[in-house]
Amino acid sequence: MKRWLVGSPLPSAQASHERLTKVVALAVFSSDALSSVAYATQEILYQLVHAGPAGMLWCLPISLGIAVLFIIVTASYQQTIREYPSGGGAYIVAKDNLGALPGLTAGAALLIDYVLTVAVSAAAGVNAITSAAPGLFPWRTSLCILAVISVSVMNLRGVRESGRIFAVPTYLFIASFAMMVIGAFSRLSMGTLQPIDHPPEFEASLTAAAAPVTLWLLLRGFAAGCTALTGVEAISNGIQAFRPPESRNARITLGWMAVICATFFVSASFLATRLGAYPHETETVISQIARATFHSGPLYYLVQIATALILLLAVNTAFADFPRLSSFIARDRYLPRQFANQGDRLVFSNGIVFLSGSAILLLVIFHGDTHALLPLYAVGVFLSFTLSQLGMIRHHLKIREPRWRLGLAINLTGAVSTAIVLTIIAVTKFTHGAWVVIVLIPVFIFMFLRVHSHYIRLRDELSLEGASEPAPLRNTVIVPVSAIHRGVVAALQYANAISDDVRAVMINLDQEQTERMRDKWPRHGCGVPLIILDSPYRSVLRPLLAYIESVDRRSESDVITVVLPEFVPARWWEHLLHNQTAFVIKGALLFRRNTIVTSVPYHLEKRTASS
C-alpha cells in the first residue's frame, strides 16, 4: 500500500535531480501567499462591515498600506536569502545573530503558523467550493480533512513530483484571477459593470446597525488583512530546494510572487469596494466579484474552481516548509531526531505526517470555519518576521559586507514595520483567539528546551571520556518455558552458548502439565536445571518478575539475560491464534536496569491442507 501511494524509494544520489526550477518553485513555495488574495480582502471587510457602507470605503486604503508592507517584507527577505543561502529563514537568522532563545521563538512561531496555514487554506478552499455548491456546506469539515490527507500523500511522493502536480492549479489560478481582474476593469471602463444587487432588507439592516468608524475598527481591519503576508518567508526556508544558483533563483522567485500577490490583492480590494461586495457566510467576496464580472457563466465557475484549488493546494507551502524547518530544529537537537531523517522519497516524511495530523485536529475542533481560524493566524507570522529582521540588522552590523548600509536600511525598515503590525495584531485579535498562539509559543519553547536537555544528558552519559576499562560481566540466563518443544530446545541451546549459568523457569498454572514437564525435562532439557514457580492467581508475569528480582537482589550476576523462545507461524493470521506472552514479558522488562531480553525465533513451515 505504501509503495502504491508514495512510490518506490529514491537513492540518495537522486537528491540533486529533485531540485526545482523557478517556475515549479513558484507553485510549491508561493501557493500560500498567492492564495491569501482569495480571503485577505474578505477578512478586512469582515471587520469594516460593522461600520456599514461608510466603513467599507476604508477597504482600499487599508489594502494599499498592506501592499506597501508586503513590498518592505519582500525586500527584507531578499536580504536574508542573499546572506543565508543554505536556508532556514527566520530560525537560522535569529539563532545565529540573536541567540538560541530568539531562534527557538521564531521557530516555534513558524511551526505553529504552518499548522494554521494548512488548516486555514483547506477551510478557505472548501469555503470556495461550498460558495458555488451550497449543498456541500454541511460536509465542509470532512472535505477539509480529505483535502489535507490528499496533499500530504502527494508531498510524500517527493518534492519534484508534488511540484509538478501543484504547478497546474497555481498557474490556472493566476491566469483565471488575472482574467477576472482584466475583465472587471474593462467593463468598468465601458460602464457595463454594475454594483452587486443585495436584498433591500440586507442593505437596511446593515445601515441600521452601523457603528461609527473608529481607529480601533480600522486597526482591526488592518490586522485582519495582514493575513495577505503569510507565506512570504517560505522561500527563505527552502532555498536548497532550488536549482543552482540557489540564492539567485530564490530571490527572483520571491520577486515574482510579490508582484503578483500585491497586484491581485489591491485589485480585489478595489473591485470589492467599487461593486459593494459584502462578506457573508454562504458566498465569498471573490465569488461575488467573479459573478458580477462573468455572471454565472463558465468563466465564473472557472474562477471558483481555480480559487478552490489554489486555496486547497496552498497547504503545500506549509508541507514544503514545515518538514524543512523541523529538520533544522531537530538537527540542533531541539526536536526529536526523527524529524531530521529523510524518507524513501527524499522528503522529511515524519514532518509531513505530523503536520497533517495536527492540522486535521484543528479542523475538527473549529469545524472547518475559516473565520474562526484566522484570528490565530498572523501572530506567529509577524513575530518571525520581526525576529528575522532584527537578526539581519545584527548580521549587517557584525559582518559589514559590501553595501551593508543599504541592507541595514531595508531590514531596519522591515523590523520596525513588522513590529508595529505584530503589536496591532496581538492587541486587536487577542480576545478573538490570538491569545492561544501567544500561549502556545512559550509551550513550544519549553518543549524544545526539554528535548535539548535530554539529548545533552544522553550525550554526556554515553560519552567514553573518563570511562575506565570495562570489567568482565557475569551473566545469568533465564529461559521462561511453558512446554518442551523444538522452539524451547533451540532457545536452551542458544542460552548454553552465551553463559555457564542458565536456568529454565516454568510457571505452574496446571499441575498435570507441570508433572508432564518434570518427566520430559531430563531427556530434552539440554542439561539446564528447571525451576518451577507457583502462581496461585494464574499470572505468568508476576512470579517471573519476582524471581528475576530475587536473582538480582542476591547479586548473583552483573547482568541478567532473559531468553524468550518464540515460534513464528508461517501465515500472518495464525499469529491471532496464539498468546502474546513473549510480547508482554518484553514490555515489562524493557525499563528494567541490567536486564537484557533476547528472542530466539523458531520459524514454522508453511504446509498445505493435503500435507
TAVEN-V677551 format. One record per run of one state. SS is the DSSP state (helix for helix, strand for strand, loop for the rest). FROM is the first residue (numbers start at 0). TO is the last residue. If there is no record, write none. Layout:
BEGIN
ss,from,to
SS,FROM,TO
SS,FROM,TO
END
This chain:
BEGIN
ss,from,to
loop,0,0
helix,1,5
loop,6,10
helix,11,17
loop,18,18
strand,19,19
loop,20,20
helix,21,34
loop,35,35
helix,36,55
loop,56,56
helix,57,82
loop,83,87
helix,88,97
loop,98,98
helix,99,131
loop,132,132
helix,133,155
loop,156,157
helix,158,189
loop,190,198
helix,199,207
loop,208,213
helix,214,228
loop,229,232
helix,233,236
loop,237,237
helix,238,240
strand,241,241
loop,242,244
helix,245,274
loop,275,278
strand,279,279
loop,280,281
strand,282,282
loop,283,283
helix,284,293
loop,294,296
helix,297,312
loop,313,313
helix,314,330
loop,331,335
helix,336,339
loop,340,347
helix,348,365
loop,366,368
helix,369,373
loop,374,376
helix,377,398
loop,399,402
helix,403,427
loop,428,428
helix,429,431
loop,432,432
helix,433,461
loop,462,473
strand,474,480
loop,481,484
helix,485,497
loop,498,499
strand,500,507
loop,508,509
helix,510,523
loop,524,527
strand,528,533
loop,534,539
helix,540,552
loop,553,557
strand,558,567
loop,568,570
helix,571,576
loop,577,579
helix,580,588
loop,589,593
strand,594,602
loop,603,610
END
